[in-house]
Amino acid sequence: MYHLSGNVVQQAAGSAAGLLERASADGDTILFQRCTWCATAMYHRLLCPVCQGGDLRTERSEGTGTVRHATVVHRNTPAARNVSLVEMAEGFVVRGRVMGPLIGIHSGDRVRLSTVKDPVRGEPVFQLLDEPYRAWH
């Protein structure tokens, strides 16, 4: 956020203006924002969806989450692929791909971040933490 001070424009101290900075050298963490007013966690937003506040700080996710919705997509791809919505432990939801057999990925499965960006789609890639066929034993 910028404030006008006389004829000079200065950046306000402590204000990230809702933008994600590359805070770490390693590429295996997801960065998300948290509203400083209501503490809502969100992924790639400019304003808080709860209070509409613009004072967001960037935080690092621990990388674990739960699959909230999983689907198989057959469009625009040579082979079927998984697209899932993953609710991270911090409370925000991110769209990504879960590695594993397509029939073995279900809502409620626990996952861990494998890589932040899929080289083809640019989405996070997750791996299952539990045995995919645990109910068949």
Salt bridges, closest charged atoms under 4 A:
GLU59 OE2 - ARG34 NE 3.16
GLU59 OE2 - ARG57 NE 2.94
GLU87 OE1 - ARG68 NE 2.78
ASP109 OD1 - ARG134 NH2 2.77
ASP118 OD2 - ARG97 NE 3.24
GLU123 OE2 - ARG95 NH2 2.30
ASP130 OD1 - ARG110 NH2 3.11
